[in-house]
Amino acid sequence: MKIAIGNDHAGTEYKLAVVGLLKSMNIDIINHGTDSTDSVDYPDFIHPVANDVANGSVDFGIIICGSGNGASMTANKHQKIRAALCWNKEITELARSHNDANILSLPARFISLHQALDMVKIFLNTPFEGGRHERRIEKIACS
């Protein structure tokens, strides 16, 4: 499995912990995020993740900013992207199983680091159910 990850200054600590978790799971990582806490513009770090997911060069993306909103809004501008802003384990599981989310957006200022790591595991281990949800997923993209 290969994951692209991107973050702004508010997500650096969480990104470093997520990268450590992914490495322990033998997952390949493309790091598009900042490694600094100096203020940056999140779209500069989120668009490359969305591009990687959209073109199939990675299996999933993980994006992190303070609220998770700016990151998910940015990623969702790309065709083929279904970035889900998640704030607990249940929402994370539903994002994958019902919505076939391909990018996990984490709000670093509103969840604990422990929650974030649990959510990453759930995101990566929850399959898409398909069925009735497939029909709905096909209606999301605008042409």
Order of alpha helices (4+ residues) and beta strands (2+ residues): beta-alpha-beta-alpha-beta-alpha-beta-alpha-beta-alpha-alpha
